[in-house]
Amino acid sequence: MSSTQRISVEINRDLLRSAKRILATATIRETIEKALLEVQRGEARREEVEALSSMEGLDLIDPDVMAKAWRS
């Protein structure tokens, strides 16, 4: 379930126009929501890169797991 909140905020028009173009959005609300989702996705990507870089908590360094992954 999604919740919403009515907020009044001043937004730089040039930044908004640029974001609308980049995100291919039509309304201010759509632009803000899509931009916030992009922030969440960016953080998820950073977390994945960190996990893959450190291999922490991943089975990819377990030889038994990897042996099963490469079956022909």
PDB file of N, H, CA, C and O in Angstrom:
ATOM      1  N   MET A   1       0.841  -1.167   0.000  1.00  0.00           N
ATOM      2  CA  MET A   1       0.000   0.000   0.000  1.00  0.00           C
ATOM      3  C   MET A   1       0.893   1.240   0.000  1.00  0.00           C
ATOM      4  O   MET A   1       1.840   1.325   0.782  1.00  0.00           O
ATOM      5  N   SER A   2       0.608   2.152  -0.830  1.00  0.00           N
ATOM      6  H   SER A   2      -0.161   2.083  -1.465  1.00  0.00           H
ATOM      7  CA  SER A   2       1.394   3.366  -0.952  1.00  0.00           C
ATOM      8  C   SER A   2       0.708   4.504  -0.207  1.00  0.00           C
ATOM      9  O   SER A   2      -0.513   4.646  -0.253  1.00  0.00           O
ATOM     10  N   SER A   3       1.502   5.302   0.472  1.00  0.00           N
ATOM     11  H   SER A   3       2.495   5.186   0.510  1.00  0.00           H
ATOM     12  CA  SER A   3       0.929   6.461   1.149  1.00  0.00           C
ATOM     13  C   SER A   3       1.445   7.722   0.468  1.00  0.00           C
ATOM     14  O   SER A   3       2.535   7.734  -0.103  1.00  0.00           O
ATOM     15  N   THR A   4       0.667   8.751   0.537  1.00  0.00           N
ATOM     16  H   THR A   4      -0.218   8.741   1.001  1.00  0.00           H
ATOM     17  CA  THR A   4       1.059  10.016  -0.063  1.00  0.00           C
ATOM     18  C   THR A   4       0.939  11.117   0.970  1.00  0.00           C
ATOM     19  O   THR A   4       0.242  10.977   1.975  1.00  0.00           O
ATOM     20  N   GLN A   5       1.628  12.208   0.707  1.00  0.00           N
ATOM     21  H   GLN A   5       2.194  12.321  -0.109  1.00  0.00           H
ATOM     22  CA  GLN A   5       1.574  13.364   1.581  1.00  0.00           C
ATOM     23  C   GLN A   5       1.601  14.609   0.711  1.00  0.00           C
ATOM     24  O   GLN A   5       2.425  14.724  -0.196  1.00  0.00           O
ATOM     25  N   ARG A   6       0.721  15.518   0.981  1.00  0.00           N
ATOM     26  H   ARG A   6       0.052  15.425   1.718  1.00  0.00           H
ATOM     27  CA  ARG A   6       0.678  16.777   0.249  1.00  0.00           C
ATOM     28  C   ARG A   6       1.738  17.694   0.847  1.00  0.00           C
ATOM     29  O   ARG A   6       1.741  17.961   2.049  1.00  0.00           O
ATOM     30  N   ILE A   7       2.643  18.175  -0.018  1.00  0.00           N
ATOM     31  H   ILE A   7       2.640  17.958  -0.994  1.00  0.00           H
ATOM     32  CA  ILE A   7       3.748  19.020   0.424  1.00  0.00           C
ATOM     33  C   ILE A   7       3.862  20.214  -0.513  1.00  0.00           C
ATOM     34  O   ILE A   7       3.739  20.082  -1.731  1.00  0.00           O
ATOM     35  N   SER A   8       4.096  21.356   0.063  1.00  0.00           N
ATOM     36  H   SER A   8       4.196  21.464   1.052  1.00  0.00           H
ATOM     37  CA  SER A   8       4.356  22.556  -0.725  1.00  0.00           C
ATOM     38  C   SER A   8       5.849  22.819  -0.669  1.00  0.00           C
ATOM     39  O   SER A   8       6.428  22.936   0.411  1.00  0.00           O
ATOM     40  N   VAL A   9       6.474  22.913  -1.844  1.00  0.00           N
ATOM     41  H   VAL A   9       6.004  22.818  -2.721  1.00  0.00           H
ATOM     42  CA  VAL A   9       7.921  23.086  -1.885  1.00  0.00           C
ATOM     43  C   VAL A   9       8.295  23.956  -3.079  1.00  0.00           C
ATOM     44  O   VAL A   9       7.653  23.897  -4.127  1.00  0.00           O
ATOM     45  N   GLU A  10       9.332  24.759  -2.912  1.00  0.00           N
ATOM     46  H   GLU A  10       9.854  24.808  -2.060  1.00  0.00           H
ATOM     47  CA  GLU A  10       9.842  25.553  -4.024  1.00  0.00           C
ATOM     48  C   GLU A  10      10.864  24.714  -4.784  1.00  0.00           C
ATOM     49  O   GLU A  10      11.763  24.123  -4.185  1.00  0.00           O
ATOM     50  N   ILE A  11      10.720  24.666  -6.106  1.00  0.00           N
ATOM     51  H   ILE A  11       9.990  25.146  -6.593  1.00  0.00           H
ATOM     52  CA  ILE A  11      11.601  23.852  -6.945  1.00  0.00           C
ATOM     53  C   ILE A  11      12.183  24.738  -8.038  1.00  0.00           C
ATOM     54  O   ILE A  11      11.470  25.532  -8.652  1.00  0.00           O
ATOM     55  N   ASN A  12      13.463  24.597  -8.272  1.00  0.00           N
ATOM     56  H   ASN A  12      14.042  23.952  -7.774  1.00  0.00           H
ATOM     57  CA  ASN A  12      14.124  25.324  -9.340  1.00  0.00           C
ATOM     58  C   ASN A  12      13.526  24.890 -10.681  1.00  0.00           C
ATOM     59  O   ASN A  12      13.558  23.708 -11.023  1.00  0.00           O
ATOM     60  N   ARG A  13      12.989  25.829 -11.426  1.00  0.00           N
ATOM     61  H   ARG A  13      12.963  26.790 -11.148  1.00  0.00           H
ATOM     62  CA  ARG A  13      12.297  25.500 -12.685  1.00  0.00           C
ATOM     63  C   ARG A  13      13.227  24.877 -13.718  1.00  0.00           C
ATOM     64  O   ARG A  13      12.827  23.965 -14.441  1.00  0.00           O
ATOM     65  N   ASP A  14      14.457  25.358 -13.791  1.00  0.00           N
ATOM     66  H   ASP A  14      14.782  26.099 -13.204  1.00  0.00           H
ATOM     67  CA  ASP A  14      15.409  24.801 -14.763  1.00  0.00           C
ATOM     68  C   ASP A  14      15.739  23.349 -14.432  1.00  0.00           C
ATOM     69  O   ASP A  14      15.813  22.502 -15.321  1.00  0.00           O
ATOM     70  N   LEU A  15      15.937  23.070 -13.139  1.00  0.00           N
ATOM     71  H   LEU A  15      15.876  23.759 -12.417  1.00  0.00           H
ATOM     72  CA  LEU A  15      16.216  21.687 -12.736  1.00  0.00           C
ATOM     73  C   LEU A  15      15.016  20.788 -13.003  1.00  0.00           C
ATOM     74  O   LEU A  15      15.167  19.653 -13.453  1.00  0.00           O
ATOM     75  N   LEU A  16      13.827  21.305 -12.723  1.00  0.00           N
ATOM     76  H   LEU A  16      13.704  22.227 -12.358  1.00  0.00           H
ATOM     77  CA  LEU A  16      12.614  20.531 -12.975  1.00  0.00           C
ATOM     78  C   LEU A  16      12.450  20.249 -14.464  1.00  0.00           C
ATOM     79  O   LEU A  16      12.153  19.120 -14.855  1.00  0.00           O
ATOM     80  N   ARG A  17      12.637  21.253 -15.280  1.00  0.00           N
ATOM     81  H   ARG A  17      12.878  22.170 -14.962  1.00  0.00           H
ATOM     82  CA  ARG A  17      12.516  21.091 -16.733  1.00  0.00           C
ATOM     83  C   ARG A  17      13.528  20.050 -17.236  1.00  0.00           C
ATOM     84  O   ARG A  17      13.196  19.193 -18.055  1.00  0.00           O
ATOM     85  N   SER A  18      14.738  20.138 -16.741  1.00  0.00           N
ATOM     86  H   SER A  18      15.007  20.834 -16.076  1.00  0.00           H
ATOM     87  CA  SER A  18      15.771  19.190 -17.138  1.00  0.00           C
ATOM     88  C   SER A  18      15.418  17.770 -16.694  1.00  0.00           C
ATOM     89  O   SER A  18      15.554  16.820 -17.466  1.00  0.00           O
ATOM     90  N   ALA A  19      14.969  17.634 -15.458  1.00  0.00           N
ATOM     91  H   ALA A  19      14.859  18.405 -14.831  1.00  0.00           H
ATOM     92  CA  ALA A  19      14.587  16.310 -14.950  1.00  0.00           C
ATOM     93  C   ALA A  19      13.426  15.731 -15.743  1.00  0.00           C
ATOM     94  O   ALA A  19      13.420  14.539 -16.049  1.00  0.00           O
ATOM     95  N   LYS A  20      12.441  16.561 -16.081  1.00  0.00           N
ATOM     96  H   LYS A  20      12.445  17.529 -15.833  1.00  0.00           H
ATOM     97  CA  LYS A  20      11.299  16.087 -16.877  1.00  0.00           C
ATOM     98  C   LYS A  20      11.764  15.568 -18.230  1.00  0.00           C
ATOM     99  O   LYS A  20      11.274  14.548 -18.713  1.00  0.00           O
ATOM    100  N   ARG A  21      12.703  16.268 -18.834  1.00  0.00           N
ATOM    101  H   ARG A  21      13.102  17.098 -18.441  1.00  0.00           H
ATOM    102  CA  ARG A  21      13.222  15.838 -20.131  1.00  0.00           C
ATOM    103  C   ARG A  21      13.987  14.513 -19.999  1.00  0.00           C
ATOM    104  O   ARG A  21      13.770  13.579 -20.771  1.00  0.00           O
ATOM    105  N   ILE A  22      14.877  14.451 -19.017  1.00  0.00           N
ATOM    106  H   ILE A  22      15.054  15.209 -18.389  1.00  0.00           H
ATOM    107  CA  ILE A  22      15.700  13.253 -18.817  1.00  0.00           C
ATOM    108  C   ILE A  22      14.842  12.043 -18.462  1.00  0.00           C
ATOM    109  O   ILE A  22      15.077  10.943 -18.961  1.00  0.00           O
ATOM    110  N   LEU A  23      13.856  12.245 -17.609  1.00  0.00           N
ATOM    111  H   LEU A  23      13.665  13.139 -17.204  1.00  0.00           H
ATOM    112  CA  LEU A  23      13.018  11.139 -17.139  1.00  0.00           C
ATOM    113  C   LEU A  23      11.823  10.861 -18.041  1.00  0.00           C
ATOM    114  O   LEU A  23      11.089   9.894 -17.837  1.00  0.00           O
ATOM    115  N   ALA A  24      11.634  11.717 -19.038  1.00  0.00           N
ATOM    116  H   ALA A  24      12.230  12.503 -19.204  1.00  0.00           H
ATOM    117  CA  ALA A  24      10.510  11.572 -19.977  1.00  0.00           C
ATOM    118  C   ALA A  24       9.172  11.557 -19.231  1.00  0.00           C
ATOM    119  O   ALA A  24       8.332  10.683 -19.445  1.00  0.00           O
ATOM    120  N   THR A  25       9.000  12.539 -18.359  1.00  0.00           N
ATOM    121  H   THR A  25       9.682  13.249 -18.185  1.00  0.00           H
ATOM    122  CA  THR A  25       7.773  12.653 -17.584  1.00  0.00           C
ATOM    123  C   THR A  25       6.999  13.892 -18.013  1.00  0.00           C
ATOM    124  O   THR A  25       7.551  14.802 -18.631  1.00  0.00           O
ATOM    125  N   ALA A  26       5.722  13.911 -17.678  1.00  0.00           N
ATOM    126  H   ALA A  26       5.274  13.171 -17.176  1.00  0.00           H
ATOM    127  CA  ALA A  26       4.861  15.007 -18.120  1.00  0.00           C
ATOM    128  C   ALA A  26       4.456  15.957 -16.991  1.00  0.00           C
ATOM    129  O   ALA A  26       4.253  17.150 -17.218  1.00  0.00           O
ATOM    130  N   THR A  27       4.339  15.426 -15.784  1.00  0.00           N
ATOM    131  H   THR A  27       4.504  14.457 -15.599  1.00  0.00           H
ATOM    132  CA  THR A  27       3.858  16.269 -14.688  1.00  0.00           C
ATOM    133  C   THR A  27       4.933  16.416 -13.617  1.00  0.00           C
ATOM    134  O   THR A  27       5.897  15.652 -13.567  1.00  0.00           O
ATOM    135  N   ILE A  28       4.743  17.418 -12.765  1.00  0.00           N
ATOM    136  H   ILE A  28       3.961  18.039 -12.805  1.00  0.00           H
ATOM    137  CA  ILE A  28       5.678  17.629 -11.669  1.00  0.00           C
ATOM    138  C   ILE A  28       5.660  16.421 -10.731  1.00  0.00           C
ATOM    139  O   ILE A  28       6.715  15.922 -10.339  1.00  0.00           O
ATOM    140  N   ARG A  29       4.481  15.960 -10.379  1.00  0.00           N
ATOM    141  H   ARG A  29       3.625  16.365 -10.698  1.00  0.00           H
ATOM    142  CA  ARG A  29       4.366  14.811  -9.477  1.00  0.00           C
ATOM    143  C   ARG A  29       5.058  13.578 -10.059  1.00  0.00           C
ATOM    144  O   ARG A  29       5.815  12.901  -9.363  1.00  0.00           O
ATOM    145  N   GLU A  30       4.801  13.293 -11.318  1.00  0.00           N
ATOM    146  H   GLU A  30       4.186  13.843 -11.883  1.00  0.00           H
ATOM    147  CA  GLU A  30       5.414  12.142 -11.969  1.00  0.00           C
ATOM    148  C   GLU A  30       6.937  12.285 -11.968  1.00  0.00           C
ATOM    149  O   GLU A  30       7.655  11.313 -11.735  1.00  0.00           O
ATOM    150  N   THR A  31       7.418  13.486 -12.225  1.00  0.00           N
ATOM    151  H   THR A  31       6.835  14.276 -12.414  1.00  0.00           H
ATOM    152  CA  THR A  31       8.855  13.737 -12.261  1.00  0.00           C
ATOM    153  C   THR A  31       9.487  13.499 -10.895  1.00  0.00           C
ATOM    154  O   THR A  31      10.520  12.839 -10.791  1.00  0.00           O
ATOM    155  N   ILE A  32       8.869  14.035  -9.856  1.00  0.00           N
ATOM    156  H   ILE A  32       8.029  14.572  -9.941  1.00  0.00           H
ATOM    157  CA  ILE A  32       9.416  13.870  -8.511  1.00  0.00           C
ATOM    158  C   ILE A  32       9.391  12.405  -8.101  1.00  0.00           C
ATOM    159  O   ILE A  32      10.372  11.900  -7.556  1.00  0.00           O
ATOM    160  N   GLU A  33       8.280  11.716  -8.354  1.00  0.00           N
ATOM    161  H   GLU A  33       7.483  12.127  -8.796  1.00  0.00           H
ATOM    162  CA  GLU A  33       8.185  10.302  -7.979  1.00  0.00           C
ATOM    163  C   GLU A  33       9.203   9.458  -8.736  1.00  0.00           C
ATOM    164  O   GLU A  33       9.843   8.582  -8.155  1.00  0.00           O
ATOM    165  N   LYS A  34       9.352   9.721 -10.026  1.00  0.00           N
ATOM    166  H   LYS A  34       8.832  10.432 -10.498  1.00  0.00           H
ATOM    167  CA  LYS A  34      10.314   8.946 -10.814  1.00  0.00           C
ATOM    168  C   LYS A  34      11.743   9.254 -10.368  1.00  0.00           C
ATOM    169  O   LYS A  34      12.587   8.357 -10.334  1.00  0.00           O
ATOM    170  N   ALA A  35      12.019  10.503 -10.029  1.00  0.00           N
ATOM    171  H   ALA A  35      11.334  11.231 -10.057  1.00  0.00           H
ATOM    172  CA  ALA A  35      13.354  10.870  -9.551  1.00  0.00           C
ATOM    173  C   ALA A  35      13.653  10.175  -8.221  1.00  0.00           C
ATOM    174  O   ALA A  35      14.768   9.696  -8.011  1.00  0.00           O
ATOM    175  N   LEU A  36      12.671  10.117  -7.326  1.00  0.00           N
ATOM    176  H   LEU A  36      11.765  10.506  -7.497  1.00  0.00           H
ATOM    177  CA  LEU A  36      12.875   9.429  -6.051  1.00  0.00           C
ATOM    178  C   LEU A  36      13.099   7.934  -6.262  1.00  0.00           C
ATOM    179  O   LEU A  36      13.922   7.327  -5.577  1.00  0.00           O
ATOM    180  N   LEU A  37      12.376   7.344  -7.197  1.00  0.00           N
ATOM    181  H   LEU A  37      11.707   7.837  -7.754  1.00  0.00           H
ATOM    182  CA  LEU A  37      12.598   5.926  -7.518  1.00  0.00           C
ATOM    183  C   LEU A  37      13.997   5.702  -8.078  1.00  0.00           C
ATOM    184  O   LEU A  37      14.639   4.699  -7.769  1.00  0.00           O
ATOM    185  N   GLU A  38      14.469   6.633  -8.899  1.00  0.00           N
ATOM    186  H   GLU A  38      13.948   7.449  -9.151  1.00  0.00           H
ATOM    187  CA  GLU A  38      15.819   6.532  -9.446  1.00  0.00           C
ATOM    188  C   GLU A  38      16.869   6.589  -8.344  1.00  0.00           C
ATOM    189  O   GLU A  38      17.890   5.905  -8.426  1.00  0.00           O
ATOM    190  N   VAL A  39      16.632   7.391  -7.321  1.00  0.00           N
ATOM    191  H   VAL A  39      15.804   7.946  -7.254  1.00  0.00           H
ATOM    192  CA  VAL A  39      17.548   7.453  -6.178  1.00  0.00           C
ATOM    193  C   VAL A  39      17.577   6.093  -5.477  1.00  0.00           C
ATOM    194  O   VAL A  39      18.650   5.599  -5.131  1.00  0.00           O
ATOM    195  N   GLN A  40      16.415   5.492  -5.267  1.00  0.00           N
ATOM    196  H   GLN A  40      15.544   5.894  -5.547  1.00  0.00           H
ATOM    197  CA  GLN A  40      16.353   4.174  -4.631  1.00  0.00           C
ATOM    198  C   GLN A  40      17.059   3.124  -5.484  1.00  0.00           C
ATOM    199  O   GLN A  40      17.816   2.307  -4.960  1.00  0.00           O
ATOM    200  N   ARG A  41      16.821   3.139  -6.770  1.00  0.00           N
ATOM    201  H   ARG A  41      16.206   3.803  -7.196  1.00  0.00           H
ATOM    202  CA  ARG A  41      17.467   2.167  -7.668  1.00  0.00           C
ATOM    203  C   ARG A  41      18.980   2.357  -7.687  1.00  0.00           C
ATOM    204  O   ARG A  41      19.737   1.387  -7.713  1.00  0.00           O
ATOM    205  N   GLY A  42      19.406   3.603  -7.675  1.00  0.00           N
ATOM    206  H   GLY A  42      18.791   4.391  -7.654  1.00  0.00           H
ATOM    207  CA  GLY A  42      20.844   3.883  -7.649  1.00  0.00           C
ATOM    208  C   GLY A  42      21.491   3.324  -6.394  1.00  0.00           C
ATOM    209  O   GLY A  42      22.580   2.755  -6.458  1.00  0.00           O
ATOM    210  N   GLU A  43      20.835   3.480  -5.263  1.00  0.00           N
ATOM    211  H   GLU A  43      19.950   3.942  -5.212  1.00  0.00           H
ATOM    212  CA  GLU A  43      21.364   2.939  -4.008  1.00  0.00           C
ATOM    213  C   GLU A  43      21.401   1.413  -4.064  1.00  0.00           C
ATOM    214  O   GLU A  43      22.370   0.807  -3.608  1.00  0.00           O
ATOM    215  N   ALA A  44      20.370   0.789  -4.610  1.00  0.00           N
ATOM    216  H   ALA A  44      19.583   1.282  -4.980  1.00  0.00           H
ATOM    217  CA  ALA A  44      20.356  -0.673  -4.742  1.00  0.00           C
ATOM    218  C   ALA A  44      21.503  -1.143  -5.634  1.00  0.00           C
ATOM    219  O   ALA A  44      22.142  -2.154  -5.345  1.00  0.00           O
ATOM    220  N   ARG A  45      21.763  -0.408  -6.719  1.00  0.00           N
ATOM    221  H   ARG A  45      21.243   0.413  -6.954  1.00  0.00           H
ATOM    222  CA  ARG A  45      22.893  -0.769  -7.597  1.00  0.00           C
ATOM    223  C   ARG A  45      24.218  -0.629  -6.858  1.00  0.00           C
ATOM    224  O   ARG A  45      25.085  -1.495  -6.975  1.00  0.00           O
ATOM    225  N   ARG A  46      24.385   0.456  -6.096  1.00  0.00           N
ATOM    226  H   ARG A  46      23.681   1.160  -6.001  1.00  0.00           H
ATOM    227  CA  ARG A  46      25.627   0.645  -5.335  1.00  0.00           C
ATOM    228  C   ARG A  46      25.823  -0.494  -4.324  1.00  0.00           C
ATOM    229  O   ARG A  46      26.935  -0.992  -4.150  1.00  0.00           O
ATOM    230  N   GLU A  47      24.737  -0.898  -3.665  1.00  0.00           N
ATOM    231  H   GLU A  47      23.834  -0.494  -3.807  1.00  0.00           H
ATOM    232  CA  GLU A  47      24.820  -1.998  -2.710  1.00  0.00           C
ATOM    233  C   GLU A  47      25.208  -3.305  -3.398  1.00  0.00           C
ATOM    234  O   GLU A  47      26.006  -4.075  -2.864  1.00  0.00           O
ATOM    235  N   GLU A  48      24.647  -3.557  -4.581  1.00  0.00           N
ATOM    236  H   GLU A  48      23.999  -2.932  -5.015  1.00  0.00           H
ATOM    237  CA  GLU A  48      24.993  -4.772  -5.330  1.00  0.00           C
ATOM    238  C   GLU A  48      26.457  -4.759  -5.752  1.00  0.00           C
ATOM    239  O   GLU A  48      27.148  -5.770  -5.628  1.00  0.00           O
ATOM    240  N   VAL A  49      26.929  -3.630  -6.245  1.00  0.00           N
ATOM    241  H   VAL A  49      26.367  -2.808  -6.345  1.00  0.00           H
ATOM    242  CA  VAL A  49      28.336  -3.521  -6.652  1.00  0.00           C
ATOM    243  C   VAL A  49      29.240  -3.766  -5.453  1.00  0.00           C
ATOM    244  O   VAL A  49      30.238  -4.478  -5.560  1.00  0.00           O
ATOM    245  N   GLU A  50      28.894  -3.181  -4.317  1.00  0.00           N
ATOM    246  H   GLU A  50      28.083  -2.603  -4.230  1.00  0.00           H
ATOM    247  CA  GLU A  50      29.681  -3.375  -3.098  1.00  0.00           C
ATOM    248  C   GLU A  50      29.695  -4.849  -2.702  1.00  0.00           C
ATOM    249  O   GLU A  50      30.746  -5.395  -2.368  1.00  0.00           O
ATOM    250  N   ALA A  51      28.527  -5.493  -2.740  1.00  0.00           N
ATOM    251  H   ALA A  51      27.672  -5.050  -3.012  1.00  0.00           H
ATOM    252  CA  ALA A  51      28.446  -6.917  -2.383  1.00  0.00           C
ATOM    253  C   ALA A  51      29.279  -7.766  -3.340  1.00  0.00           C
ATOM    254  O   ALA A  51      29.976  -8.683  -2.904  1.00  0.00           O
ATOM    255  N   LEU A  52      29.216  -7.475  -4.620  1.00  0.00           N
ATOM    256  H   LEU A  52      28.650  -6.730  -4.974  1.00  0.00           H
ATOM    257  CA  LEU A  52      29.996  -8.236  -5.603  1.00  0.00           C
ATOM    258  C   LEU A  52      31.485  -7.948  -5.482  1.00  0.00           C
ATOM    259  O   LEU A  52      32.315  -8.828  -5.706  1.00  0.00           O
ATOM    260  N   SER A  53      31.814  -6.726  -5.132  1.00  0.00           N
ATOM    261  H   SER A  53      31.140  -6.010  -4.951  1.00  0.00           H
ATOM    262  CA  SER A  53      33.236  -6.365  -4.977  1.00  0.00           C
ATOM    263  C   SER A  53      33.856  -7.049  -3.770  1.00  0.00           C
ATOM    264  O   SER A  53      35.001  -7.499  -3.825  1.00  0.00           O
ATOM    265  N   SER A  54      33.116  -7.129  -2.701  1.00  0.00           N
ATOM    266  H   SER A  54      32.186  -6.764  -2.656  1.00  0.00           H
ATOM    267  CA  SER A  54      33.652  -7.729  -1.469  1.00  0.00           C
ATOM    268  C   SER A  54      33.353  -9.218  -1.377  1.00  0.00           C
ATOM    269  O   SER A  54      34.008  -9.946  -0.631  1.00  0.00           O
ATOM    270  N   MET A  55      32.359  -9.667  -2.139  1.00  0.00           N
ATOM    271  H   MET A  55      31.827  -9.076  -2.745  1.00  0.00           H
ATOM    272  CA  MET A  55      31.888 -11.051  -2.112  1.00  0.00           C
ATOM    273  C   MET A  55      31.319 -11.422  -0.742  1.00  0.00           C
ATOM    274  O   MET A  55      31.062 -12.595  -0.469  1.00  0.00           O
ATOM    275  N   GLU A  56      31.126 -10.430   0.107  1.00  0.00           N
ATOM    276  H   GLU A  56      31.335  -9.478  -0.115  1.00  0.00           H
ATOM    277  CA  GLU A  56      30.615 -10.671   1.450  1.00  0.00           C
ATOM    278  C   GLU A  56      29.163 -11.146   1.401  1.00  0.00           C
ATOM    279  O   GLU A  56      28.307 -10.509   0.787  1.00  0.00           O
ATOM    280  N   GLY A  57      28.906 -12.261   2.050  1.00  0.00           N
ATOM    281  H   GLY A  57      29.601 -12.779   2.549  1.00  0.00           H
ATOM    282  CA  GLY A  57      27.558 -12.793   2.125  1.00  0.00           C
ATOM    283  C   GLY A  57      27.090 -13.492   0.856  1.00  0.00           C
ATOM    284  O   GLY A  57      25.917 -13.848   0.740  1.00  0.00           O
ATOM    285  N   LEU A  58      28.000 -13.690  -0.099  1.00  0.00           N
ATOM    286  H   LEU A  58      28.953 -13.401  -0.005  1.00  0.00           H
ATOM    287  CA  LEU A  58      27.623 -14.348  -1.354  1.00  0.00           C
ATOM    288  C   LEU A  58      28.201 -15.755  -1.407  1.00  0.00           C
ATOM    289  O   LEU A  58      29.288 -16.011  -0.891  1.00  0.00           O
ATOM    290  N   ASP A  59      27.469 -16.655  -2.031  1.00  0.00           N
ATOM    291  H   ASP A  59      26.586 -16.447  -2.450  1.00  0.00           H
ATOM    292  CA  ASP A  59      27.920 -18.038  -2.182  1.00  0.00           C
ATOM    293  C   ASP A  59      28.924 -18.187  -3.321  1.00  0.00           C
ATOM    294  O   ASP A  59      29.433 -19.284  -3.548  1.00  0.00           O
ATOM    295  N   LEU A  60      29.211 -17.133  -4.024  1.00  0.00           N
ATOM    296  H   LEU A  60      28.797 -16.241  -3.840  1.00  0.00           H
ATOM    297  CA  LEU A  60      30.084 -17.215  -5.195  1.00  0.00           C
ATOM    298  C   LEU A  60      31.523 -17.583  -4.832  1.00  0.00           C
ATOM    299  O   LEU A  60      32.291 -17.992  -5.703  1.00  0.00           O
ATOM    300  N   ILE A  61      31.899 -17.442  -3.555  1.00  0.00           N
ATOM    301  H   ILE A  61      31.275 -17.110  -2.847  1.00  0.00           H
ATOM    302  CA  ILE A  61      33.246 -17.836  -3.147  1.00  0.00           C
ATOM    303  C   ILE A  61      33.272 -19.248  -2.561  1.00  0.00           C
ATOM    304  O   ILE A  61      34.331 -19.738  -2.170  1.00  0.00           O
ATOM    305  N   ASP A  62      32.124 -19.896  -2.499  1.00  0.00           N
ATOM    306  H   ASP A  62      31.263 -19.499  -2.816  1.00  0.00           H
ATOM    307  CA  ASP A  62      32.029 -21.263  -1.980  1.00  0.00           C
ATOM    308  C   ASP A  62      32.281 -22.235  -3.139  1.00  0.00           C
ATOM    309  O   ASP A  62      31.477 -22.302  -4.069  1.00  0.00           O
ATOM    310  N   PRO A  63      33.382 -22.983  -3.094  1.00  0.00           N
ATOM    311  CA  PRO A  63      33.722 -23.897  -4.195  1.00  0.00           C
ATOM    312  C   PRO A  63      32.634 -24.932  -4.489  1.00  0.00           C
ATOM    313  O   PRO A  63      32.426 -25.291  -5.648  1.00  0.00           O
ATOM    314  N   ASP A  64      31.940 -25.415  -3.459  1.00  0.00           N
ATOM    315  H   ASP A  64      32.109 -25.124  -2.518  1.00  0.00           H
ATOM    316  CA  ASP A  64      30.877 -26.407  -3.678  1.00  0.00           C
ATOM    317  C   ASP A  64      29.714 -25.800  -4.460  1.00  0.00           C
ATOM    318  O   ASP A  64      29.162 -26.438  -5.356  1.00  0.00           O
ATOM    319  N   VAL A  65      29.351 -24.588  -4.123  1.00  0.00           N
ATOM    320  H   VAL A  65      29.800 -24.070  -3.395  1.00  0.00           H
ATOM    321  CA  VAL A  65      28.263 -23.899  -4.826  1.00  0.00           C
ATOM    322  C   VAL A  65      28.668 -23.645  -6.273  1.00  0.00           C
ATOM    323  O   VAL A  65      27.888 -23.890  -7.193  1.00  0.00           O
ATOM    324  N   MET A  66      29.871 -23.160  -6.469  1.00  0.00           N
ATOM    325  H   MET A  66      30.505 -22.961  -5.721  1.00  0.00           H
ATOM    326  CA  MET A  66      30.320 -22.830  -7.823  1.00  0.00           C
ATOM    327  C   MET A  66      30.503 -24.078  -8.675  1.00  0.00           C
ATOM    328  O   MET A  66      30.280 -24.033  -9.885  1.00  0.00           O
ATOM    329  N   ALA A  67      30.899 -25.177  -8.075  1.00  0.00           N
ATOM    330  H   ALA A  67      31.080 -25.214  -7.092  1.00  0.00           H
ATOM    331  CA  ALA A  67      31.040 -26.433  -8.830  1.00  0.00           C
ATOM    332  C   ALA A  67      29.703 -26.863  -9.411  1.00  0.00           C
ATOM    333  O   ALA A  67      29.648 -27.381 -10.526  1.00  0.00           O
ATOM    334  N   LYS A  68      28.629 -26.655  -8.666  1.00  0.00           N
ATOM    335  H   LYS A  68      28.673 -26.234  -7.760  1.00  0.00           H
ATOM    336  CA  LYS A  68      27.299 -27.005  -9.139  1.00  0.00           C
ATOM    337  C   LYS A  68      26.794 -26.031 -10.207  1.00  0.00           C
ATOM    338  O   LYS A  68      25.981 -26.393 -11.057  1.00  0.00           O
ATOM    339  N   ALA A  69      27.282 -24.805 -10.152  1.00  0.00           N
ATOM    340  H   ALA A  69      27.942 -24.511  -9.462  1.00  0.00           H
ATOM    341  CA  ALA A  69      26.833 -23.789 -11.094  1.00  0.00           C
ATOM    342  C   ALA A  69      27.379 -24.031 -12.500  1.00  0.00           C
ATOM    343  O   ALA A  69      26.790 -23.570 -13.478  1.00  0.00           O
ATOM    344  N   TRP A  70      28.488 -24.744 -12.609  1.00  0.00           N
ATOM    345  H   TRP A  70      28.966 -25.119 -11.815  1.00  0.00           H
ATOM    346  CA  TRP A  70      29.139 -24.925 -13.901  1.00  0.00           C
ATOM    347  C   TRP A  70      28.929 -26.311 -14.492  1.00  0.00           C
ATOM    348  O   TRP A  70      29.763 -26.790 -15.260  1.00  0.00           O
ATOM    349  N   ARG A  71      27.826 -26.956 -14.141  1.00  0.00           N
ATOM    350  H   ARG A  71      27.148 -26.567 -13.517  1.00  0.00           H
ATOM    351  CA  ARG A  71      27.506 -28.252 -14.734  1.00  0.00           C
ATOM    352  C   ARG A  71      27.214 -28.093 -16.216  1.00  0.00           C
ATOM    353  O   ARG A  71      26.654 -27.084 -16.644  1.00  0.00           O
ATOM    354  N   SER A  72      27.597 -29.098 -16.997  1.00  0.00           N
ATOM    355  H   SER A  72      28.052 -29.918 -16.649  1.00  0.00           H
ATOM    356  CA  SER A  72      27.313 -29.054 -18.440  1.00  0.00           C
ATOM    357  C   SER A  72      26.011 -29.718 -18.762  1.00  0.00           C
ATOM    358  O   SER A  72      25.617 -29.772 -19.927  1.00  0.00           O
TER     359      SER A  72
END
